[in-house]
Amino acid sequence: MKYVKLGNINTPVSVIGVGCMRIAGMTSSQLDHYVHTALDEGINFFDHADIYASGKSEEIFGELLSQQPALRNKLYLQSKCAIHDSMYDFSKDYILSSVDGILKRLKVSHLDSLLLHRPDALMEPDEVEEAFQTLKKSGKVLNFGVSNMNRFQMEFLGKRLSDGLAVNQLQMSAAHTPLIDAGINVNMMNDAAVMRDAGTLEYCRMNDMVIQTWSPIQKGFFGGTFIGSEEYKELNSVLDDLAEKYGVTNDAVAYAWLLRYPAKMQVIVGTTNSDRLKNAANAAKVELTRSEWYQIYRAAGNQLP
């Protein structure tokens, strides 16, 4: 496994992280096996959100932690807040109450990181700063970040924050590349040249932020996996060839493609299958060449100008 430094966490976190959105349906024994499989593979990062299964995903994870208290010191917990009642809410009161609920469900005293879950159009940065400082001083949250924010949203918020943002969690996969396309197609008269994100990846790199990718093998917005999809025959052919070359599965190559981007990358995988989690861990062993990275990019249907 490979690791990256996240904020002020002393021990680096694994470049493969576990997304816990779908764990609510697991039994206690299944979750126990799943979490220990991750740890055995060197994966020490677990990503939650207060809306996952309306809090049940955090609850079942909290039960495991209460039964095995020693686990808490072996893993890093992240959760997200801001989505509720069909809106986004960065108000101080909501952030504080949400974190209290998260900690109660997880049965822990603190989060290693808290992300604001999608941008709130009514965001008041001073109010967010008050909430963050309250959580920091109380020891309830060690690091802060955002998800799905562009460069100027992060800059706007960051102007009022005493501590920098440690993370931006963004949708990204070989079949979902708008964050990359505009940078490749600068000054071209095509749709790919439209800069929709204002240089988000570059901003994260300049500010030493961890880029966490969600839906790393999805096509579109929860459009299903591209692995084995007839819609992406060429991409799968390339992934299969590289999987054979590196002695891993094709999904591991897809994760390795994300990790090859030269930033502090972390892939958040959403599988609840322990064998697939092992496949994901193998992605950290693969170092794609520059040629192979572009080969995958083109095979997904992208054209270089």
Buried (B, 14 or more C-beta within 10 A) or exposed (E): BBBBBBBEBEEBBBBBBBBBBEBBEBEEEBBBEBBBBBBEBBBBBBBBBBBBBEBEBBBBBBBBBEEEEEBBEEBBBBBBBBBEEEEBBBBBEBBBEBBEBBBEBBBBEBBBBBBBBBBBEEBBBEBBBBBBBBBBEEEBBBBBBBBBBBBEBBBBBBEBBEBBBBBBBBBBBBBBBBBBBBBBBEEEEEEBBEBEBBBBBBBBBEBBBBBBBBBBBBBEEEEEBBBEBEEBEEBBEBBBBBBEEBEBBBBBBBBBBBBBBEBBBBBBBBBBEBEBBBBBBBBBEBEBEEEBBBBBBBBBEBEEE
